[in-house]
Amino acid sequence: MDLLFIVLAGFFIVLGIAGSFLPIIPGPLTGWLGLLLLSFAPSVVLKNSFLLVSFGIALFIFILDNIIPVLGAKKFGGGKGSIIGSSIGLLLGILFLGPFGILVGPFFGALIGELITNIKNKKGALKAAFGAMVGFFTGIFLKLIVGLTFAFSYLKTLWYLS
């Protein structure tokens, strides 16, 4: 039974790290689910306080990740079009350009989204796209840090089992 929980936990930890880049997967919460599953393994001891604090961090980053791109776009003069466009651009960028799409997809998606919603202001759309991209990458960075921290906790726990 230990092996099942350990493997499932590892799967969710890795999925949580992937969720740092893919907006359809809530990365921090998925990674935390891996830690929760690990705690169900009979030979693993994870303190409830650790699970509660790590859940609080995961939830906070999840919520913050939805706010940061909006703040970035608004700070640079953008709106909903640039936010939605950056998410769609990321998905299409990864789909068609692979890892390079992570870099260019959000920017061009935000630019196109802002141009669609505010076609008169091309210079403002470029500025808003940059702001949305900065916010989007800030969110990715925060989610990645949390995901890697959860992975470190997972590996550290397994290290002490052997």
C-alpha positions in Angstrom: 0.0 0.0 0.0 2.9 2.3 0.7 4.2 2.0 -2.9 0.8 3.0 -4.3 0.6 6.2 -2.3 4.2 7.0 -2.9 3.9 6.6 -6.7 0.6 8.5 -6.8 2.1 11.3 -4.7 5.1 11.5 -7.0 2.7 11.7 -10.0 0.8 14.6 -8.5 4.0 16.4 -7.5 5.3 16.2 -11.1 1.9 17.2 -12.4 2.0 20.2 -10.0 5.3 21.3 -11.5 3.9 21.0 -15.0 1.0 23.0 -13.8 3.4 25.9 -13.2 3.5 26.3 -17.0 0.1 25.0 -18.0 -2.7 27.3 -17.0 -5.3 24.5 -17.1 -3.6 22.7 -14.2 -3.7 24.4 -10.8 0.0 23.6 -10.1 0.4 24.5 -6.4 -2.8 22.7 -5.4 -2.0 19.7 -7.5 1.5 19.4 -5.9 0.0 19.8 -2.5 -2.4 16.9 -3.3 0.7 14.9 -3.9 1.9 15.7 -0.4 -1.5 14.8 1.1 -1.4 11.5 -0.7 2.1 10.8 0.6 0.8 11.4 4.1 -1.6 8.5 3.7 1.3 6.0 3.2 1.5 4.0 6.5 5.3 4.3 6.7 5.4 8.1 6.0 5.0 10.6 8.8 4.1 14.1 7.7 3.0 16.5 10.5 -0.5 18.0 10.2 1.0 21.4 10.8 3.2 20.9 7.7 0.2 19.9 5.6 -1.8 22.9 6.8 0.9 25.4 6.2 1.8 24.0 2.8 -1.9 24.0 1.8 -2.2 27.6 2.9 0.8 28.5 0.8 -0.5 26.6 -2.2 -3.9 28.2 -1.9 -2.4 31.7 -1.5 -0.2 31.2 -4.6 -3.1 29.8 -6.6 -5.2 32.9 -5.8 -2.3 35.3 -6.3 -1.6 33.6 -9.7 -5.0 34.8 -10.9 -4.5 38.3 -9.7 -0.9 39.0 -10.8 -1.5 39.1 -14.6 -4.5 41.4 -14.1 -2.4 43.7 -12.0 0.4 43.6 -14.6 -1.9 44.4 -17.5 -3.7 47.1 -15.6 -0.4 48.7 -14.5 0.6 48.9 -18.1 -2.8 50.0 -19.3 -4.4 46.7 -20.5 -7.7 45.0 -19.8 -9.4 41.6 -20.0 -8.4 41.1 -23.6 -4.7 40.9 -22.7 -5.2 38.6 -19.8 -7.4 36.1 -21.7 -5.1 36.5 -24.8 -2.0 35.6 -22.8 -3.5 32.4 -21.5 -4.7 31.3 -24.9 -1.4 32.4 -26.4 0.4 30.2 -23.9 -1.6 27.1 -24.7 -1.3 27.7 -28.5 2.4 28.6 -28.2 3.1 25.3 -26.3 1.0 23.3 -28.8 2.7 24.7 -31.9 6.1 25.9 -30.7 6.9 23.6 -27.8 9.0 25.1 -25.0 9.7 28.2 -27.1 5.9 28.8 -27.0 6.1 29.5 -23.3 8.2 32.6 -24.1 6.4 34.0 -27.1 2.8 32.7 -26.7 1.7 34.8 -23.8 3.1 38.0 -25.3 1.5 37.6 -28.7 -1.7 36.3 -27.2 -1.9 39.3 -24.9 -1.1 41.6 -27.8 -3.8 40.1 -30.1 -6.3 40.0 -27.2 -5.8 43.6 -26.4 -5.9 44.6 -30.1 -9.2 42.8 -30.5 -10.8 44.6 -27.5 -9.1 48.0 -28.0 -8.2 48.2 -31.7 -7.7 52.0 -31.7 -4.7 52.0 -29.4 -1.9 49.9 -30.9 0.9 51.4 -28.8 -1.2 50.9 -25.6 -1.9 47.3 -26.7 1.8 46.6 -27.0 2.4 48.1 -23.5 -0.5 46.1 -22.0 0.7 42.9 -23.6 4.1 43.5 -22.0 2.5 44.1 -18.6 0.3 40.9 -18.9 3.4 38.9 -19.9 5.4 40.2 -16.9 2.5 39.3 -14.6 2.1 35.9 -16.3 5.7 35.0 -15.9 5.8 36.2 -12.3 2.9 33.8 -11.6 4.8 31.0 -13.4 7.9 31.7 -11.3 6.0 31.7 -8.0 4.2 28.4 -8.9 7.4 26.8 -10.0 9.1 27.7 -6.7 6.2 26.2 -4.8 6.2 23.1 -7.0 9.9 22.6 -6.6 9.7 23.1 -2.8 7.0 20.4 -2.7 9.1 18.1 -4.8 12.0 18.7 -2.4 9.8 17.8 0.6 8.6 14.7 -1.2 12.2 13.6 -2.0 13.4 14.5 1.5 10.6 12.4 3.0 11.5 9.4 0.8 15.2 9.8 1.6 14.5 9.4 5.3 12.4 6.3 4.7 15.3 4.3 3.4 
